[in-house]
Amino acid sequence: MADNPAQIPVLPSEQAIDRLVSLLEPHRRITAPKFYGIENLPDDGSLLVGNHTIYGFLDLPFMMAEVWKRRRIAVRGLGEHAHYAVPVWRDLLGKCGMVRGTRDNVRALMRDRQTILVFPGGAREVNKGRGQQYQLLWGERIGFARLAIEHGYRIVPCAAVGAEDMLDVIADVNTPIYGQLARLSKKVTSFPVPPVVRGVGLTPLPRPERLYFWFGEPIETTGFADRDDDTAARAVRDEVKQSVMAGIQFLRDERDKDPDRDLTKRLLRSAIPGKGNVGEEHGRSPRRDP
C-alpha cells in the first residue's frame, strides 16, 4: 500500500539544517571533500541520480551539506523501506529531511519542485561484495525515470568516489559460512546483510580517505512527455547510467592525480602559511561525458 503524501516529513528549518551541517565540520576536515559541477544543480528542483557507495553514510552527509552551504538547496533523500521498520531510526531520518521512497511521495515532492536524491542501486549497492567497488548495481530499475518523465523533471547525474577506498570487503554473501548466515538472516529481517569489512589495520574503522563528488549537466525528460512506456523510461535510465559511470571514472582519475589525497600531506600543506585550507578546494566542472 502506497504512503499518503501527507505523511512526508516537513523540511527542516534553515536554522536546523545549519546546525546539522555544523556537526559535520570536524570530520569534514579529515575527508576534505572536493566537488565538481555543483553549479549544475537547478534552483527550481531536480532529481539527483547517482551511485550508492558501501554503507551509504560515509559520504552522503558531506554531499548534502555542501549543496546546502554553497547553493542553499535542501536535498530530500529517498529512503529504503527497511529503514522505516525501526521506530527511532525512521524518526531521525525524517528530522534530517529524508523521505520514504514510494511513488506517491516522489510525486508529491516533484509537484512541490523539491530537489530529490535517489540511488537506483539501493541496498544492493550499499552492501557491495568483493570485487564490486564503484560498480552500478541498478538491475532493470526504471521507476525513477518513469516518474521524471511523468513530471517533466530534470535529472542531474551525480557520482561519489572515496568511501569505497576507506574499506576492504573481506566477507560477503558469497563467502562460505558467512553467506549461509546471511541467507538465514533474510528469513527473519527485512534488512540486507552487510558485508564484513576491514579499514584501519584489522579493524572496521574507515581509513581517512579524501572524498570526491561530481554533478553532471541536467538531462531533460520533457522530450518523452508524450510517451508513457517502458521503452522511453529505459532510454532515460540508460543515458543517466552512462553519465554516472563516466562521472565515477572522472573522479577516480582526479583522485589518482590529486597531490592532496593523502591525509598527512593535506595536513602538512594546510599548516604552511599561504597554502590555505585544502579541504575547501573545488574543481572545475567537467562536461557530461568526462
Summary of the structure (lengths in Angstrom):
residues: 290
radius of gyration: 19.1
end to end distance: 41.2
largest distance: 59.6
contacts: 878
relative contact order: 0.18
helix: 43%
strand: 13%
